[in-house]
C-alpha cells in the first residue's frame, strides 16, 4: 500500500519555519487541503502537489514523500476464501 510520508513533510515544515498557510500559498492549494494532507493518514496528495514539494524543499524528491507499506491483506485468507467458494 502506498502512503504519503506526512511526518517528513511536518518535519521539513518545522525546520524551514513554514506553516500550513504558507505551504498552501507555495503549492497553490487551499489551507484546508494542506490540513487534510497533514492530518488524514489515508489522504494521498496529487502528484503536482508532490512535485511542488520538490521545489520547496531542495534535496528531496517526490519518492521521499511516498511510503510503500506492506499490505494488511493476508494471502492465506484469500486462499481459504477461494477454497470455500
C-alpha positions in Angstrom: 0.0 0.0 0.0 1.3 3.4 -0.9 1.0 6.2 1.7 2.1 9.8 1.9 5.1 10.5 4.3 3.3 13.3 6.2 5.8 13.0 9.1 8.6 14.0 6.7 6.6 17.0 5.5 5.8 18.1 9.0 9.5 17.9 10.0 10.6 19.8 6.9 7.9 22.5 7.5 9.1 22.9 11.1 12.8 23.0 10.1 12.1 25.6 7.5 9.6 27.6 9.6 6.8 27.1 7.1 3.2 27.0 8.4 0.2 25.5 6.7 -0.9 28.8 5.2 2.5 29.4 3.7 2.7 25.8 2.3 -0.8 26.3 0.8 0.4 29.6 -0.8 3.5 28.0 -2.2 1.9 24.8 -3.5 -1.2 26.5 -4.9 -3.7 24.5 -2.9 -6.1 25.7 -0.2 -5.2 25.8 3.5 -8.0 23.2 4.1 -6.3 20.9 1.6 -3.0 21.2 3.3 -4.7 20.5 6.7 -6.2 17.3 5.3 -2.9 16.2 3.8 -1.1 16.8 7.1 -3.8 15.1 9.3 -5.6 12.4 7.3 -3.4 9.2 7.3 -5.4 7.9 4.3 -5.0 11.0 2.2 -2.6 10.8 -0.8 -1.9 14.2 -2.4 -1.9 14.6 -6.1 1.4 14.3 -8.0 1.5 18.0 -8.8 1.5 18.8 -5.1 4.4 16.3 -4.5 6.3 17.8 -7.4 5.9 21.3 -5.9 7.3 20.0 -2.6 10.5 19.1 -4.5 10.9 22.8 -5.4 10.2 24.0 -1.9 12.4 21.5 -0.1 15.6 21.3 -2.1 17.3 17.9 -2.0 14.1 15.9 -1.6 12.3 14.1 -4.4 8.7 13.0 -4.9 9.8 9.5 -3.9 10.9 10.7 -0.5 7.3 11.7 0.3 5.9 8.3 -0.7 6.0 5.3 1.7 5.4 1.7 0.5 3.8 -0.2 3.3 3.1 -3.9 3.2 -0.5 -4.8 2.5 -2.5 -5.9 5.5 -4.3 -8.4 3.3 -3.4 -12.0 4.3 -2.8 -14.3 1.3 -3.9 -17.3 3.4 -7.3 -15.7 3.9 -7.6 -15.2 0.2 -6.7 -18.8 -0.5 -9.2 -20.0 2.2 -11.9 -17.8 0.7 -11.3 -19.2 -2.8 -11.5 -22.8 -1.5 -14.8 -22.1 0.3 -16.4 -20.8 -2.8 
